[in-house]
Amino acid sequence: MSKQASNTNALDRTGTWTPIYYFVALLVVAVTVVPLLYVAIGGFRTTAQINNAPAGLPHPWVTVNYHAIIFSVTFWQDLMNSAVIAVIATTLTVAFGAMAAFALSRYTFRGREAIYAVFTIGLLFPASVAALPLYLVLRSIGLLETPIGVAFPETAFALPITIVILRPFMRAVSGEVEDAAVVDGATRLGFFWKILLPLSMPALTTVAILAFVTSWNAYLLPLIVFTNSVHFTLPLGVATFQTQYSQDTARILAFTAVSMIPALGFFVFAERRIVGGLSGSVKG
């Protein structure tokens, strides 16, 4: 009887807090979605409409702003630059991160945990801390105004979170699996390539998505490396567009809204894979 009463009390407490949970969730959604909607809808207005009623709806709806952005050579050039750099940075991050995580998870050697601690501490340092020395190094080796000059530093700053996610996955693979592979004639490299990487695919997918989105949204590193607008990435293109058309608010909102679509679409598509990889990393 007492057990039933405790269950009933627990349900009552849950029911009491449910409206609060919904309210908090709706508040978070509102804070997140409303600005995005404002930017997207603002692109269908004219600057005069925005000045007269900043929080109003388009009347009439105009598409000239979006039409100008979609058929702009500059927009597609910035988009392609961002895609090239993001692909290079993601490929390097996954490759180097997987190899480093393999060594730190499957090999036993003196200083292993210290090296892993160094990578973990790397999570605390943003790119802005190394902006000046990074610029000087890239200038000295001739990597300014090149995609590699952005992709290499992005890879370096993405490696800590990549290794932190991959290492638990690779450590969770039983040693018996590795022993069986060795008995079947597999080398350490063969075990890594044919067995460990496929088993770690959820984590590899997660770190690849995180690296791609982080590179796509990067602003500081491209700003340091590029001065020629031909090489600008999408975030730099948005900033330049805002400066160039500072008096045309509606067109700026349209450019910003269109620029958000690739990253938002990719992130929504890959959300489940990110959550699955991170949860597996925590369990490992």
VENMO-V990083 format. One record per pair of residues at least 4 apart in sequence whose C-alpha atoms are under 6 Angstrom apart, sorted by the first residue. I is the first residue (numbers start at 0). GAP is how many residues later the second one is. Records with the same first field share a line. If there is no record, write none. Layout:
# VENMO-V990083
I: GAP ; GAP
This chain:
# VENMO-V990083
28: 4
29: 4
36: 4
37: 4
38: 214
39: 217
41: 208 ; 211
42: 207 ; 210 ; 211
43: 17 ; 18 ; 19
44: 13 ; 17
45: 204
46: 201 ; 202 ; 203
49: 4
64: 186
65: 188
67: 4
77: 154 ; 155 ; 156
78: 155
80: 152
81: 4 ; 134 ; 151 ; 152
84: 62 ; 66
85: 4 ; 126 ; 129 ; 130
88: 4 ; 62 ; 66
89: 118 ; 121 ; 122
91: 4
92: 4 ; 62
93: 4
96: 4 ; 62 ; 65 ; 66
100: 4 ; 62 ; 65 ; 66
101: 4
102: 4
104: 62 ; 66
118: 41
119: 40
121: 38
122: 37
129: 4
137: 5 ; 6
138: 5
142: 6
143: 5 ; 81
144: 80 ; 81
147: 4
161: 45
162: 4
164: 116
165: 37
167: 113 ; 116
168: 112 ; 115
171: 112
180: 5
181: 4
185: 4 ; 5
189: 4
190: 4
191: 4
192: 4
200: 4
201: 75
202: 74
205: 68 ; 71
206: 4
209: 4
218: 16
221: 4
231: 4 ; 5
232: 4
236: 4
240: 4
241: 4 ; 10
260: 4
266: 4
